Amino acid sequence: MSRRRPDPGITSHEPFTVDSGFHRALRAWFRQVRRPLPWRQSRDPYRIWVSEVMLQQTQVATVIPYFHRFLETFPTLSDLAAASEQDVLRAWEGLGYYRRARSLHRAARILARDHGGEIPHDAEALARLPGIGRYTLGAILSQAFDQRYPAVDANVARVLCRLAAWDKPLETSSTQRWLHATAETILPERKVGEFNQALMELGSLICKSSGPKCLLCPVRSWCRSAQRGLQELLPRKAKAKELHTVVEAAVVLRRRNRLLLVKRSENSVRWAGLWEFPHDGLRNGEDVPTALCRLVENDLGLRVSLGDHLGIITYGVTRFRYQMHVHVAKVVGGRLRLRNHGEARWMRQDQLADLPMPSPQRRVVRLLEETASQQRVQRSPKPSSPIQCRTCNGTTRNESCGNPDGRTTAWRRRWSSSARDRQAGRRRSMRLGPI
């Protein structure tokens, strides 16, 4: 069925309000269906803070294992503040958007220095920390300290737009102002954190972006979109941006038994401070070998002998889809110089596990490991055929048949007697001579 645009005549932009019955219905539903997420086990502000930062632009199912690993590595705010940035990035590896991890780390150090290692419940002090935006501020203050602050994420925005039949695009500034004003208006006086989580859960489990389960919704009586049949049409979104494909060339440089890793500068737009194998996008008219030669000669000052093609790594970043062709190469000359990176190291392959790397680069490491494993299998000698015992027909030496070397005693006797008979016949022939 084609999606039609909402008729402005049947939508409304008047303020949306709810009564206590809305709060009771939503809370009762939430207490029955709430997921046992690890950050909901307590109201520890540190755990809530870490989880909310991880959940920015990342799905819940993806975050859970990373949340456990991060808390095992840095169980307290003091542990996080005392860690190096490289350790924090290594623990964050795979979640993407590494700027979140850096901001979290910087904020932890500020809290350890200026607030005694405690997360303040003052909104003004909390808002000054790196990485604390409007949503994260509201989530921490409401869930950890039960303060009356809204927390508007993508799920809550969708729920509010449908409840109020708001027909303006989500991305506009007027919609954003309306969302935060409405979210604050409908807050209860107490148990604010539970209410905010219930709205998020409603958007995640019931009021989904496609196929909303309106018959199961605990607050459908208050929903203007459901009453007017607009739930499939709202909220309105701006036109999706076109995806662009980018082809890259990456090289694993070998010098004796070591590999070259380079570190991105702290000012890089993507993956700042992370380690990677040298790579670059193809320029006009280039093929992969030409791009690799330009990369190692111009950017690294080395001469190489190009080797095997390991494979293609595909990944996406925002509206770009990357195809990274990975080759190995042996360094044959030149002197290393860095034009676009802050640091370089020649490292053994078994040392790479400790370096923080972007996920696509970690997949290159796995390609190397898989290739090395295949080569070991190809070089290993084939096993020799087992000796078959002629008495018991076993394929291994069988002590029970009395023949530890794989041949039966009876067979040796038969062989010996037949050999003696042949030798005796030859001797008789020699004595008698020709007839």
PESUL-V958878 format. One record per residue. N is the residue number from 0. RES is the residue in one letter. PSI is psi in radians with two decimals (999 if undefined). Layout:
<<N/RES/PSI> <N/RES/PSI>>
This chain:
<<0/M/2.28> <1/S/2.57> <2/R/2.13> <3/R/2.68> <4/R/2.52> <5/P/2.50> <6/D/2.07> <7/P/-0.38> <8/G/-0.31> <9/I/0.14> <10/T/2.93> <11/S/2.62> <12/H/0.31> <13/E/2.74> <14/P/2.48> <15/F/2.19> <16/T/2.79> <17/V/2.90> <18/D/-3.09> <19/S/-0.46> <20/G/-0.62> <21/F/-0.82> <22/H/-0.78> <23/R/-0.76> <24/A/-0.75> <25/L/-0.75> <26/R/-0.75> <27/A/-0.76> <28/W/-0.78> <29/F/-0.71> <30/R/-0.40> <31/Q/-0.62> <32/V/-0.04> <33/R/2.40> <34/R/2.49> <35/P/1.13> <36/L/2.52> <37/P/-0.54> <38/W/-0.07> <39/R/0.03> <40/Q/-0.28> <41/S/3.04> <42/R/0.50> <43/D/2.05> <44/P/-0.53> <45/Y/-0.81> <46/R/-0.73> <47/I/-0.76> <48/W/-0.87> <49/V/-0.77> <50/S/-0.73> <51/E/-0.61> <52/V/-0.73> <53/M/-0.60> <54/L/-0.13> <55/Q/2.03> <56/Q/0.41> <57/T/2.43> <58/Q/2.68> <59/V/-0.81> <60/A/-0.57> <61/T/-0.64> <62/V/-0.62> <63/I/-0.93> <64/P/-0.60> <65/Y/-0.63> <66/F/-0.81> <67/H/-0.81> <68/R/-0.72> <69/F/-0.75> <70/L/-0.51> <71/E/-0.63> <72/T/-0.71> <73/F/1.38> <74/P/-0.37> <75/T/2.89> <76/L/-0.64> <77/S/-0.67> <78/D/-0.71> <79/L/-0.73> <80/A/-0.61> <81/A/-0.22> <82/A/2.78> <83/S/2.77> <84/E/-0.63> <85/Q/-0.67> <86/D/-0.69> <87/V/-0.77> <88/L/-0.63> <89/R/-0.69> <90/A/-0.48> <91/W/-0.22> <92/E/2.26> <93/G/-0.40> <94/L/-0.38> <95/G/3.12> <96/Y/1.06> <97/Y/-0.25> <98/R/-0.53> <99/R/-0.75> <100/A/-0.70> <101/R/-0.74> <102/S/-0.72> <103/L/-0.75> <104/H/-0.78> <105/R/-0.73> <106/A/-0.68> <107/A/-0.68> <108/R/-0.65> <109/I/-0.76> <110/L/-0.69> <111/A/-0.60> <112/R/-0.71> <113/D/-0.28> <114/H/0.37> <115/G/0.46> <116/G/0.30> <117/E/2.57> <118/I/2.12> <119/P/2.59> <120/H/0.22> <121/D/2.16> <122/A/-0.68> <123/E/-0.75> <124/A/-0.68> <125/L/-0.65> <126/A/-0.36> <127/R/-0.20> <128/L/2.58> <129/P/2.40> <130/G/0.02> <131/I/1.78> <132/G/-2.96> <133/R/-0.74> <134/Y/-0.88> <135/T/-0.68> <136/L/-0.85> <137/G/-0.66> <138/A/-0.77> <139/I/-0.84> <140/L/-0.63> <141/S/-0.74> <142/Q/-0.67> <143/A/-0.58> <144/F/0.06> <145/D/0.64> <146/Q/2.68> <147/R/1.37> <148/Y/2.37> <149/P/2.77> <150/A/1.78> <151/V/1.83> <152/D/-2.96> <153/A/-0.67> <154/N/-0.81> <155/V/-0.70> <156/A/-0.74> <157/R/-0.76> <158/V/-0.81> <159/L/-0.72> <160/C/-0.67> <161/R/-0.70> <162/L/-0.74> <163/A/-0.01> <164/A/0.81> <165/W/2.15> <166/D/0.15> <167/K/2.66> <168/P/2.52> <169/L/-0.58> <170/E/-0.19> <171/T/2.66> <172/S/-0.59> <173/S/-0.68> <174/T/-0.71> <175/Q/-0.72> <176/R/-0.74> <177/W/-0.73> <178/L/-0.86> <179/H/-0.62> <180/A/-0.74> <181/T/-0.75> <182/A/-0.63> <183/E/-0.62> <184/T/-0.68> <185/I/0.06> <186/L/2.48> <187/P/3.03> <188/E/-0.46> <189/R/2.94> <190/K/0.81> <191/V/-0.71> <192/G/-0.74> <193/E/-0.70> <194/F/-0.78> <195/N/-0.73> <196/Q/-0.61> <197/A/-0.70> <198/L/-0.74> <199/M/-0.73> <200/E/-0.65> <201/L/-0.76> <202/G/-0.54> <203/S/-0.65> <204/L/-0.57> <205/I/-0.99> <206/C/1.11> <207/K/2.84> <208/S/-0.61> <209/S/2.41> <210/G/0.90> <211/P/2.47> <212/K/1.25> <213/C/-0.56> <214/L/-0.38> <215/L/0.01> <216/C/2.23> <217/P/-0.27> <218/V/0.47> <219/R/-0.42> <220/S/-0.38> <221/W/-0.01> <222/C/1.99> <223/R/-0.61> <224/S/-0.74> <225/A/-0.66> <226/Q/-0.50> <227/R/0.09> <228/G/0.54> <229/L/0.06> <230/Q/-0.49> <231/E/-0.25> <232/L/-0.28> <233/L/2.66> <234/P/2.76> <235/R/2.50> <236/K/2.66> <237/A/2.80> <238/K/2.34> <239/A/2.47> <240/K/2.57> <241/E/2.42> <242/L/2.47> <243/H/2.38> <244/T/2.31> <245/V/2.22> <246/V/2.27> <247/E/2.74> <248/A/2.24> <249/A/2.58> <250/V/2.33> <251/V/1.79> <252/L/2.25> <253/R/2.40> <254/R/1.88> <255/R/-2.11> <256/N/0.44> <257/R/2.72> <258/L/2.60> <259/L/2.16> <260/L/2.42> <261/V/2.63> <262/K/2.27> <263/R/2.58> <264/S/2.78> <265/E/-0.27> <266/N/0.10> <267/S/2.53> <268/V/-0.70> <269/R/2.45> <270/W/0.67> <271/A/2.33> <272/G/0.02> <273/L/2.78> <274/W/2.60> <275/E/2.88> <276/F/2.52> <277/P/2.33> <278/H/2.77> <279/D/2.74> <280/G/2.62> <281/L/2.41> <282/R/3.10> <283/N/2.16> <284/G/-0.04> <285/E/2.58> <286/D/3.12> <287/V/-0.84> <288/P/-0.68> <289/T/-0.73> <290/A/-0.66> <291/L/-0.74> <292/C/-0.76> <293/R/-0.73> <294/L/-0.87> <295/V/-0.56> <296/E/-0.83> <297/N/-0.73> <298/D/-0.42> <299/L/-0.25> <300/G/0.45> <301/L/2.74> <302/R/2.38> <303/V/2.82> <304/S/1.98> <305/L/2.36> <306/G/-2.50> <307/D/2.72> <308/H/2.01> <309/L/-0.66> <310/G/-3.02> <311/I/2.22> <312/I/2.17> <313/T/2.44> <314/Y/2.87> <315/G/2.52> <316/V/2.02> <317/T/-2.04> <318/R/0.29> <319/F/2.45> <320/R/2.12> <321/Y/2.48> <322/Q/1.86> <323/M/1.97> <324/H/2.15> <325/V/2.19> <326/H/2.71> <327/V/2.67> <328/A/2.58> <329/K/2.28> <330/V/2.22> <331/V/-0.10> <332/G/-3.12> <333/G/3.06> <334/R/2.25> <335/L/2.25> <336/R/2.62> <337/L/2.17> <338/R/-0.61> <339/N/0.11> <340/H/2.72> <341/G/-0.40> <342/E/2.69> <343/A/2.61> <344/R/2.45> <345/W/2.09> <346/M/2.63> <347/R/2.71> <348/Q/-0.57> <349/D/-0.09> <350/Q/-0.16> <351/L/-0.35> <352/A/-0.45> <353/D/-0.13> <354/L/2.40> <355/P/2.16> <356/M/2.60> <357/P/2.70> <358/S/-0.75> <359/P/-0.63> <360/Q/-0.60> <361/R/-0.56> <362/R/-0.52> <363/V/-0.71> <364/V/-0.73> <365/R/-0.63> <366/L/-0.75> <367/L/-0.77> <368/E/-0.72> <369/E/-0.71> <370/T/-0.75> <371/A/-0.67> <372/S/-0.74> <373/Q/-0.68> <374/Q/-0.65> <375/R/-0.69> <376/V/-0.72> <377/Q/-0.57> <378/R/-0.35> <379/S/2.41> <380/P/2.58> <381/K/2.46> <382/P/2.47> <383/S/2.67> <384/S/2.40> <385/P/2.66> <386/I/2.31> <387/Q/2.19> <388/C/2.29> <389/R/-0.10> <390/T/-0.88> <391/C/-0.04> <392/N/0.37> <393/G/2.75> <394/T/0.04> <395/T/2.90> <396/R/2.26> <397/N/1.95> <398/E/-0.49> <399/S/-0.41> <400/C/0.08> <401/G/0.38> <402/N/1.32> <403/P/-0.37> <404/D/0.20> <405/G/-0.11> <406/R/2.42> <407/T/2.68> <408/T/-0.70> <409/A/-0.70> <410/W/-0.71> <411/R/-0.66> <412/R/-0.78> <413/R/-0.74> <414/W/-0.73> <415/S/-0.74> <416/S/-0.71> <417/S/-0.62> <418/A/-0.71> <419/R/-0.72> <420/D/-0.75> <421/R/-0.71> <422/Q/-0.69> <423/A/-0.70> <424/G/-0.69> <425/R/-0.67> <426/R/-0.72> <427/R/-0.72> <428/S/-0.65> <429/M/-0.66> <430/R/-0.76> <431/L/-0.59> <432/G/-3.09> <433/P/2.57> <434/I/999>>
